[in-house]
Amino acid sequence: MHSIGVERAQITMSSLADLPAAASVLIEEAKNEPIILFEGPMGAGKTTLIKEVCRQLGVKENVSSPTFSLVNEYEGADGKLIYHFDFYRINNEREALDIGALEYFDSGKLCLIEWPSMIPNLLPEHYLLITLQPDAEGGVRTMTINQL
C-alpha cells in the first residue's frame, strides 16, 4: 500500500451511538472515490462500520463479512452496486485475482475492502484509507480517513 497521503478527517467513537455520524462523514468523504480500504486490528469494527455505511446507502439485504466468499454484492437505494471484500483469509494475491478483484476495482462501483494489506500489489493508485484503532480497553475507537 502507498504510505503517503492526506489526512482528511479523524473521528473518535466512544460508543455504537457514534457510528451513524462516523459513517455519514465517511460517505461524504467518499463521494468521488469509489475504492475504500479498511484497516485495523481484528475486532476494531471494520465490518460494523461497513454495515452502517451500507445501511445509510439504502442496502436492504443483510450485510455480513465475506470472509469465505471474499466478496459480497449489495444494491443501494439508488440501484448502484456496492462490493464488499474481505481478504483476511487469502493465502496470496492470486486468490484475489481469481475472483476478478481488478475488474471489480476498475468498475467504478463502490468497493469496500477489508484487510487490503493482504493484496498490496493489486490496489489501485487512488483510494481512501480508513484506519480504525481501538483504545487499550477496546471501548473507544478512532477512525482516520486518508486520501491516497
Backbone bond lengths (Angstrom), bond angles and torsions (degrees), N, CA, C in turn:
res aa  C-N    CA-C-N  psi(-1)  N-CA   C-N-CA  omega(-1)  CA-C   N-CA-C  phi
1 M - - - 1.448 - - 1.514 109.10 -
2 H 1.318 114.67 152.76 1.452 120.26 176.03 1.522 108.73 -69.89
3 S 1.292 117.53 150.95 1.457 119.62 -179.32 1.519 112.77 -115.05
4 I 1.302 117.96 -6.20 1.455 120.85 -179.74 1.518 108.20 -102.87
5 G 1.308 116.06 130.15 1.454 119.79 -179.87 1.504 110.25 -165.03
6 V 1.318 115.08 -178.41 1.443 121.89 -179.93 1.518 108.14 -115.74
7 E 1.340 116.46 123.53 1.463 119.21 177.43 1.515 108.50 -71.89
8 R 1.312 115.89 125.56 1.460 121.66 -177.33 1.521 112.21 -99.79
9 A 1.335 117.44 -33.26 1.468 120.22 -177.82 1.516 109.45 -162.83
10 Q 1.320 114.65 153.53 1.463 120.54 172.02 1.522 106.63 -138.94
11 I 1.325 115.22 126.92 1.458 121.32 -175.30 1.522 108.80 -127.15
12 T 1.308 116.39 135.03 1.456 121.14 175.76 1.516 108.24 -103.55
13 M 1.329 115.75 127.82 1.461 121.93 178.64 1.523 107.91 -114.10
14 S 1.327 116.02 116.31 1.459 119.39 -179.01 1.521 112.65 -95.19
15 S 1.348 116.82 -10.51 1.460 120.41 176.81 1.527 108.96 -159.53
16 L 1.322 116.12 172.43 1.466 120.63 177.33 1.525 111.62 -62.30
17 A 1.323 117.41 -22.10 1.460 120.78 178.46 1.529 111.70 -63.72
18 D 1.342 117.31 -22.81 1.468 121.91 179.30 1.532 112.39 -83.86
19 L 1.316 117.19 -10.12 1.462 121.73 -174.60 1.530 113.64 -61.65
20 P 1.341 120.16 -46.81 1.470 118.74 179.96 1.524 113.69 -57.81
21 A 1.322 117.37 -41.29 1.468 119.95 179.66 1.523 110.87 -66.42
22 A 1.332 117.39 -40.81 1.466 120.97 178.49 1.526 110.70 -63.59
23 A 1.332 116.60 -43.13 1.467 120.27 178.88 1.522 110.96 -64.43
24 S 1.309 117.20 -37.25 1.461 121.60 178.59 1.534 111.15 -63.22
25 V 1.332 116.45 -43.49 1.465 120.51 176.33 1.525 109.94 -61.65
26 L 1.314 116.94 -43.86 1.465 121.20 179.54 1.522 110.92 -60.37
27 I 1.324 117.42 -45.52 1.479 120.89 179.41 1.519 110.54 -60.54
28 E 1.320 117.25 -42.36 1.464 121.15 178.97 1.532 110.68 -63.18
29 E 1.324 116.60 -44.39 1.467 120.93 179.92 1.529 111.83 -65.36
30 A 1.329 117.28 -26.93 1.470 121.93 -174.84 1.524 113.70 -93.67
31 K 1.307 118.10 8.33 1.476 120.16 -176.25 1.525 113.15 -54.27
32 N 1.308 117.64 -35.94 1.461 120.80 -177.44 1.514 112.79 -112.20
33 E 1.324 117.19 13.37 1.469 120.72 -179.16 1.522 109.25 -134.47
34 P 1.340 116.76 104.38 1.467 119.05 -176.18 1.530 115.09 -78.41
35 I 1.323 118.34 -10.68 1.463 120.88 -178.34 1.525 108.52 -105.08
36 I 1.335 115.90 117.34 1.458 120.42 -179.11 1.526 108.37 -125.96
37 L 1.322 115.30 121.70 1.460 122.06 -179.77 1.516 109.32 -100.28
38 F 1.328 116.31 139.11 1.458 122.24 -179.91 1.519 108.92 -119.80
39 E 1.332 116.13 115.45 1.458 121.91 177.82 1.520 109.68 -119.59
40 G 1.301 114.98 153.03 1.453 121.89 178.34 1.514 107.82 157.07
41 P 1.311 116.79 161.73 1.465 119.28 -179.26 1.531 111.60 -66.58
42 M 1.322 115.50 163.94 1.457 121.12 175.81 1.532 108.44 -54.13
43 G 1.319 116.13 132.30 1.458 121.00 178.83 1.518 114.86 83.66
44 A 1.336 117.56 7.63 1.469 120.37 -178.43 1.523 112.58 -73.65
45 G 1.341 117.25 -19.94 1.457 120.41 179.62 1.511 115.23 111.06
46 K 1.326 117.36 18.35 1.462 120.44 -178.98 1.527 111.65 -59.48
47 T 1.319 117.12 -52.43 1.463 120.89 -178.48 1.525 110.76 -66.05
48 T 1.309 118.05 -37.95 1.467 121.64 178.88 1.525 110.22 -61.73
49 L 1.327 116.93 -43.16 1.462 120.70 177.76 1.520 110.65 -64.90
50 I 1.324 117.50 -43.15 1.466 121.10 178.83 1.525 110.65 -61.87
51 K 1.325 117.97 -39.79 1.472 121.16 177.01 1.522 110.62 -58.67
52 E 1.330 116.75 -42.71 1.462 120.07 -179.27 1.524 111.15 -70.20
53 V 1.323 118.00 -39.65 1.467 121.04 175.75 1.531 109.36 -58.36
54 C 1.325 116.98 -48.09 1.461 121.06 -179.77 1.526 111.27 -63.00
55 R 1.334 117.45 -40.53 1.468 120.34 177.92 1.523 110.07 -59.10
56 Q 1.333 116.60 -44.52 1.461 119.97 -179.41 1.522 112.48 -68.81
57 L 1.317 116.83 -24.36 1.467 120.63 177.33 1.529 112.02 -87.21
58 G 1.334 116.11 3.84 1.459 120.37 173.73 1.510 116.00 89.22
59 V 1.320 117.72 14.95 1.466 120.16 177.50 1.518 108.01 -67.70
60 K 1.331 116.51 128.21 1.466 121.65 -178.09 1.528 112.22 -96.06
61 E 1.338 116.83 -31.05 1.462 118.98 -177.21 1.526 111.23 -75.76
62 N 1.320 115.62 166.87 1.456 122.12 179.90 1.534 109.95 -65.82
63 V 1.309 116.63 127.79 1.458 122.26 177.33 1.522 107.20 -99.75
64 S 1.320 115.62 121.45 1.464 120.51 179.23 1.515 108.92 -140.81
65 S 1.309 115.11 161.97 1.457 119.58 -179.02 1.523 110.45 -69.05
66 P 1.322 117.82 128.64 1.460 121.40 178.62 1.532 111.82 -85.00
67 T 1.311 115.94 49.10 1.465 121.32 -174.20 1.522 112.32 -56.11
68 F 1.327 117.85 -40.49 1.464 119.46 -176.32 1.524 112.61 -98.00
69 S 1.333 117.79 -29.49 1.462 120.11 178.77 1.523 112.03 -86.85
70 L 1.306 118.05 -13.94 1.471 127.75 -178.53 1.516 113.75 74.93
71 V 1.343 118.80 -32.24 1.464 119.64 179.48 1.531 110.02 -144.91
72 N 1.336 115.33 137.10 1.462 122.81 171.24 1.510 107.50 -117.20
73 E 1.322 116.17 147.70 1.454 121.97 178.68 1.523 108.51 -115.56
74 Y 1.328 115.75 131.72 1.454 121.70 178.38 1.523 108.35 -126.27
75 E 1.328 115.69 160.01 1.457 120.83 175.38 1.513 108.75 -117.25
76 G 1.333 115.71 125.60 1.454 120.98 178.39 1.519 111.20 -79.62
77 A 1.323 116.50 174.04 1.459 122.49 -177.88 1.527 111.98 -59.74
78 D 1.315 117.20 -30.17 1.464 121.57 -179.23 1.522 112.48 -85.89
79 G 1.331 117.19 5.46 1.463 121.44 -179.28 1.511 113.98 84.06
80 K 1.330 116.77 -4.48 1.466 119.84 -179.98 1.523 110.30 -76.60
81 L 1.326 115.55 142.66 1.457 120.85 179.78 1.514 111.38 -81.89
82 I 1.323 114.42 146.24 1.456 122.88 177.21 1.515 106.63 -127.11
83 Y 1.334 117.07 129.90 1.460 121.82 178.78 1.524 109.33 -108.47
84 H 1.327 116.03 132.03 1.467 122.97 -177.93 1.526 107.43 -119.95
85 F 1.330 115.90 116.26 1.459 122.65 -177.60 1.520 110.55 -109.31
86 D 1.326 115.98 147.88 1.463 121.92 171.60 1.526 106.74 -138.32
87 F 1.325 116.22 108.29 1.463 121.32 -176.39 1.525 113.22 -99.66
88 Y 1.316 117.24 16.05 1.463 120.80 -176.77 1.523 112.97 -56.92
89 R 1.314 118.43 -41.04 1.462 121.71 -172.34 1.534 115.28 -96.08
90 I 1.331 117.89 5.27 1.467 116.42 -179.56 1.526 110.38 -75.30
91 N 1.308 114.90 151.98 1.467 121.00 179.32 1.514 112.45 -92.71
92 N 1.340 116.26 -26.26 1.458 120.47 -179.77 1.526 109.32 -161.02
93 E 1.317 115.97 167.54 1.459 121.04 -177.55 1.521 112.52 -65.45
94 R 1.319 117.92 -23.41 1.464 122.12 178.90 1.534 110.40 -56.26
95 E 1.336 117.26 -38.22 1.465 120.75 179.74 1.534 110.78 -61.91
96 A 1.323 117.03 -38.82 1.467 120.55 177.32 1.527 110.10 -68.40
97 L 1.319 116.69 -40.09 1.464 120.03 177.00 1.522 111.15 -62.79
98 D 1.325 116.13 -38.42 1.466 120.85 -177.81 1.525 112.75 -64.05
99 I 1.330 118.28 -28.25 1.469 119.50 177.65 1.530 111.39 -89.62
100 G 1.332 117.15 1.65 1.459 120.97 178.07 1.520 113.53 83.69
101 A 1.325 117.26 30.70 1.460 120.77 -176.90 1.529 112.50 -52.81
102 L 1.317 117.81 -43.31 1.464 119.52 -177.82 1.523 112.04 -63.60
103 E 1.325 116.46 -36.52 1.462 120.04 178.12 1.531 110.18 -66.20
104 Y 1.332 116.31 -41.57 1.465 119.41 175.89 1.532 109.92 -60.37
105 F 1.330 117.30 -48.09 1.461 121.42 -177.16 1.523 111.65 -61.67
106 D 1.340 116.83 -33.41 1.466 121.73 -178.96 1.529 113.12 -86.01
107 S 1.321 118.09 -2.59 1.465 122.11 -173.35 1.527 113.87 -71.83
108 G 1.332 117.36 -18.92 1.454 119.92 -174.98 1.520 112.30 84.02
109 K 1.321 116.83 -6.73 1.466 122.23 177.89 1.528 109.12 -81.23
110 L 1.328 116.08 158.99 1.450 120.94 178.86 1.530 109.53 -66.67
111 C 1.328 116.48 123.87 1.467 122.96 178.58 1.518 108.17 -119.03
112 L 1.331 115.70 117.34 1.462 123.17 179.49 1.518 106.79 -105.97
113 I 1.327 117.71 114.75 1.464 121.76 -167.18 1.523 110.95 -120.09
114 E 1.341 115.51 112.76 1.459 121.21 173.92 1.524 108.83 -89.58
115 W 1.312 116.23 143.82 1.467 124.61 179.49 1.539 112.26 58.43
116 P 1.334 118.35 49.57 1.469 120.44 178.41 1.531 112.87 -65.15
117 S 1.332 117.27 -18.07 1.464 119.59 178.97 1.523 112.10 -63.73
118 M 1.331 116.69 -13.98 1.465 120.66 178.06 1.534 111.86 -80.70
119 I 1.344 117.82 -13.24 1.465 121.43 -178.08 1.540 111.11 -131.98
120 P 1.313 118.96 49.58 1.465 120.66 -172.09 1.529 114.42 -59.08
121 N 1.313 117.97 -31.82 1.467 120.57 -177.26 1.520 113.43 -82.78
122 L 1.327 117.70 -5.92 1.460 121.12 -177.67 1.524 112.95 -104.51
123 L 1.313 116.70 -7.96 1.459 119.66 -175.24 1.525 111.04 -71.23
124 P 1.334 116.38 142.64 1.466 119.27 177.33 1.525 110.93 -67.25
125 E 1.301 115.75 169.84 1.461 121.09 -177.08 1.531 112.17 -67.44
126 H 1.334 117.27 -35.89 1.459 121.46 -176.65 1.520 110.42 -120.70
127 Y 1.331 115.90 140.31 1.460 121.48 178.50 1.522 109.08 -170.38
128 L 1.327 115.38 168.44 1.457 120.85 168.95 1.519 107.07 -97.99
129 L 1.305 116.32 136.49 1.457 121.83 176.63 1.522 107.73 -111.23
130 I 1.328 115.32 117.77 1.457 122.07 177.41 1.517 106.76 -102.80
131 T 1.310 116.41 120.20 1.460 121.11 177.98 1.523 107.63 -111.03
132 L 1.320 115.38 123.79 1.462 121.37 176.70 1.512 108.34 -108.52
133 Q 1.311 115.22 127.56 1.460 120.02 -178.35 1.525 109.64 -132.69
134 P 1.338 117.10 112.91 1.464 118.87 175.73 1.523 110.73 -76.93
135 D 1.330 115.66 153.77 1.462 118.73 174.54 1.532 109.11 -75.39
136 A 1.311 117.28 179.52 1.470 121.62 -175.25 1.521 112.60 -59.10
137 E 1.329 117.24 -32.70 1.463 120.19 179.64 1.519 112.37 -86.66
138 G 1.335 117.80 -11.92 1.457 121.87 179.16 1.516 114.35 83.10
139 G 1.324 118.02 4.01 1.459 120.37 -177.17 1.516 113.98 -89.80
140 V 1.321 117.76 -38.97 1.461 122.38 -179.60 1.516 108.48 -102.51
141 R 1.330 115.40 133.72 1.457 120.23 179.11 1.525 109.01 -121.47
142 T 1.306 115.21 140.48 1.452 120.81 175.28 1.522 107.75 -108.42
143 M 1.332 115.21 127.36 1.462 121.18 176.98 1.522 107.44 -108.21
144 T 1.309 116.31 121.89 1.451 122.03 177.51 1.528 108.21 -113.01
145 I 1.329 116.33 131.38 1.466 121.88 177.92 1.510 108.15 -109.97
146 N 1.326 116.43 121.40 1.460 122.41 176.97 1.514 110.01 -120.20
147 Q 1.313 116.63 138.93 1.466 123.03 174.83 1.524 107.18 -94.75
148 L 1.306 116.87 122.34 1.456 121.51 177.94 1.501 110.08 -122.50
